[in-house]
């Protein structure tokens, strides 16, 4: 089994945003990973891409920023209802309205059945240590769901500073030791920092979304093979990268059976507390 820890079903609102022009440049002409070709696709296209890569389950993310929802929580809930044996929801909220954000997190988890909350500090151009994020962390702790974010440089046309694992993720983990934090996009060019933060904090994890296997930094591969085997989750960032392309060269990583199983599915199932549907 393979679980994709970070994917989106694209909406025109998200993909037509000018800040994604850099991603469109990187993926232009790539049939397997092009976000530009994913606009207005039916959900069947996302499921077909999963099938092509052998992905059984995916966590689909909502996107919310200062200008509103690019993929709303209700849209994600609708996608999950269409394919409940394949998809799980990850919510997002408006941090500029703290109590509204807390109530929406409760709705996402208790009513919509979402498995996590994702916020991207670069979208807000605020560090993860900003007070507006702290009610979100507290509510995630109360509800027992992970907080997901991006670590590393920012591909879209926004500043990268707030993707630094040190000091930001390190400080959040100190302030909220109960909070499960999943940092997507491997932390590059600060991957060594992200590995250090994951090693230091029991509840901090990495996912490999937005990177193909062939582009994993050597230090991440060594961590995945060794003492970090319970800390790294596979992800694609579909529609930027299709699962088949993301997994090309997997055998060359030299993972033993345990590390491979944990990386592809076991860690995600445990971290997100997924009940794997029988039909998956």
Beta strands, then each sheet from edge to edge (+ up, - down):
strand 1: 3-7
strand 2: 57-61
strand 3: 63-65
strand 4: 68-71
strand 5: 87-91
strand 6: 116-118
strand 7: 146-150
strand 8: 181-184
strand 9: 204-207
strand 10: 232-233
sheet 1: 1+ 2+ 5+ 6+ 7+ 8+ 9+ 10+
sheet 2: 3+ 4-
end
